Amino acid sequence: MKKLILATAVTAAFMSSTAQAQDKKPDHEVSFNAAVVSDYRYRGISQTRLDPALQGGADYVNNPSGFYVGTWLSTIKWIKDVPGGDANIEWDIYAGKRGEIVPDVSYDVGVLTYIYPSNNLNPSANTTELYGQIGYGPAYLKYSHSVTNLFGFADSKNSGYLDIGANIDVGNGFTVNLHAGRQRVRNNSAASYTDYKVGVTKDFGFMTGSLAYIDTNTDAYVGPNGKNLGKGRAVLSLSKTF
């Protein structure tokens, strides 16, 4: 009987240590991502004249500290819609730190720079923002603050974007995505607006698919074809992280 109890205890200890080893993340993680989207919407506004875009990026995370750094790129069209503008790519570079304050309460703070190579705009479309986010369970509240002019708007330094939302796991690989945001463009009140999103994401294992309805309350952003770049429409995306 003692041998049986000892064998059971050893087996349980081995299984527990194996599970912990499997759950433990490596100190250093590098991942890559790629996606195709039916319309690249950023803060509710189409960056591609309501057309598809190709996207991809890479991330490094130091898990013990929570520090991370990454880069991401997407095809765009909006720069060429501005007189004198010339850029086909948005290139983002970001770094920050995330972690847990108390159980179920998370934080994420960092800096993000949007680069539009050779955009030729004056003021430049290149933009840098500081951001901070607090999360509770699936819900989050995030604020982004520009420390440069915002996406080419003159005298728009210190503009801000408030983002509130939730990503709710409903089982079977499905997540419901809810979002509302308010973009304030300093000294350019006509360009300020509110945007909304209701969507669902499905993890298929070999890739992730999402479908969302995105809308805004502005008609101030118009493409060369006269289309409202903030009008409501469904957006489909397929992505893969590896």
N, C-alpha and C positions, 0 to 999 in steps of 0.2 A: 504493500500500500504506500509506504514511504517513497519507494522508487517511482511509483506511478505519479505521486504528487510532485516529486522532484522533476520528473520528465515533463510533466504538464507545465510546471513553472518555467523550466528552461525553454520549452517551445513557445510559451506565451511571451517570454522576455525577448526571444529571437524575433518573433513576428512583430512585436511592438517596435523594436529597434529598426527592423527592416522598413516598417511603415514610416517611422520618423525620418529615415534616410531618404525614402522616396519623396516625402512631403517637403523636405528641406531644399530650399532653392540654392543654386550655386551662388557664390559671392559675386561673380561677374557674369552678366547675361548680355548677349548680343542677339538682336532679332531684326528681321527685314520684313517689309510689307509691300504689297502691290495691290492696285485696285483699278477697276474701270467703273465709271459712274455715268449715268444718263445725262446729268447736269451737275456741274460743280457749283454747289451753293455754299457761300460763306456768309454766316450771319444773315441768312435768308436771301441774299442777293446773288444772282447768277454771275459767275466769273467767266462764263464761256458762251454768252449769248443764247442760253438755254440749250446748248449743244453738249455732247458727251466730252469726257476728259479722261486722260490716263494719269495715274498717280502712283507714287512709290516713295519709300523711305527706309531709314535704318535707325535703330535705337540701341544705346548702351545703358545698362542699369547696374549700379553697385548695390546689391540687395541689403547688405548689413547696414549701410548708411542711409539708403533711400535716395542717394544722388543719381541723377540721370542726365544724359545728353543725347540729342538726336537731330536728324535732318529729314526733310520731307519735300517732295517736289510735285507739281501738278502743271498740266498744260492749261493755259488761260487764253482769253481773247480780249478782255476788257481794256487792257492798256492801249491796244491799237485802236480802240473806239474813241480815245481821247486825242484831240488834235495834237500832232507832233509825237505821240506816244509810239513806242516800238519795243514790245517784249512779248514773247510767247510762253514764258515760263515763270511760275512763282516758286521761289526757293526759300524754305523756312529753315531756320536754325534755332534750336532752343536748348535750355538747360534748367534744371531745377532740383528740388528735393521734395519727396513725399513720404508720408508715414502715417502713423496712428497716434492721436492725442490720448484718447482713452478707447476702450473697446467700442467698436462700431462708429467712432468719430475719426475721420481721416482729414488730412490736410495735403495741399499741393501748392508750392510756391515756386516761381521761376521767372525767366525772361525769354521772350520770343521775338526774333527778328524776321521780318518778311522782306525778301530781296527779289526785285524784278530787274534782272540783268539788262543794262543798257536801255532802261525805260525812257530816258530822254525827257521826262516830265519835269516841270518847274512850278512848284516844289516837287521833289522826287517822290515817287510812289513808295520807296523803301520806308519801312515803318518798324519801330521797336516798341514793344509793350512789356510791362511788368504785370504779372498776374498772381492771384491768390485764390485758392478754392478750399471750402470746407464741405465735407461730405458726412452724411448720417445715413447709414444703411445704403439704400439705392438712390437716395436723394442728394443733391449737391447745390451749392450756391457759389458762383465764381464771379470775380470782377477783374477786368483787364484795363490797364491804364496806359495810354500812349505817352512816351517820353520824347517823341518826335512828332512832326506833322503826321496826320493819319491818312495813309493811302493817297497822297497827293493833294489833299485839301489844304488850302492856304491858312496859316494862323490857327491850325487845329491841334497843336500840341496840348496835352492834358485832356484829350477826349477820353471817354470811358465806355465800356460795354459791360452791362450786368446780365448775367446768364443764370437762370434757375431751371432745374430739370430733375429728371429721375430716370434711371434705367432699371426696370423691374423684371426680374427673372420670373417667368410664369411657367417654367418647366418644359421638358422635352426639347431643350435647346433654343427656346424662344425667349426673347427679351423685348418688352414694350419700352419704347423710347419717347419721353415727353420733354419738351423744352419750350421756354419762352425767353426772349432776350430783348434788351433795350440798348440801342446804339445811340450815344450822344456824341455829336460832332461839334466840338467847341467852335464858336464863331461862325458856324454854318448850320443854323437851326433847321433850314429847309431840308438838309440831308440827314437829319436825325429821324429815327423810325423804330418800330417794334417788329419783331419777327417771332414766328411760332413754328413748332414741328410736332407732329404726331406720327410715330412709325413703329415698325416691328423689325427685329433682327433675328435671323435664324442661323445657328451654328450647324453646318452640315458635316463638320469634321474635316473634310478636305478643302473647304472654303466657307466663307461667311457671306450671306446675302442679306440685304436690308431694303425695305420699301418704306418710304416716308412721304407724308404730305407736308409741304413747306409753303408758308405764306408770310407776307408782310403787310403793313398798313401804309406803304409808300408807293408813289408813282414817280419819284424823283430820279430814279435810276433807269434810264432808257437807252437801249442799244441803237445802232445806226439804222436798223430796220424798223425802228419805232416801237418795238416790243418792250413792255414793262419787265425789267429784269428781276423785279421783286414780286411778280404775280404768283398766285398760288398754283402749284402743280405737284404731281407725284414724281418722286425721284427714286430710281433704282440703282443699287450699287452691289458689286461683287468684289470681294477682297480675300486676300490670303496672307497670313502671317507665318513666317518660317525662320 
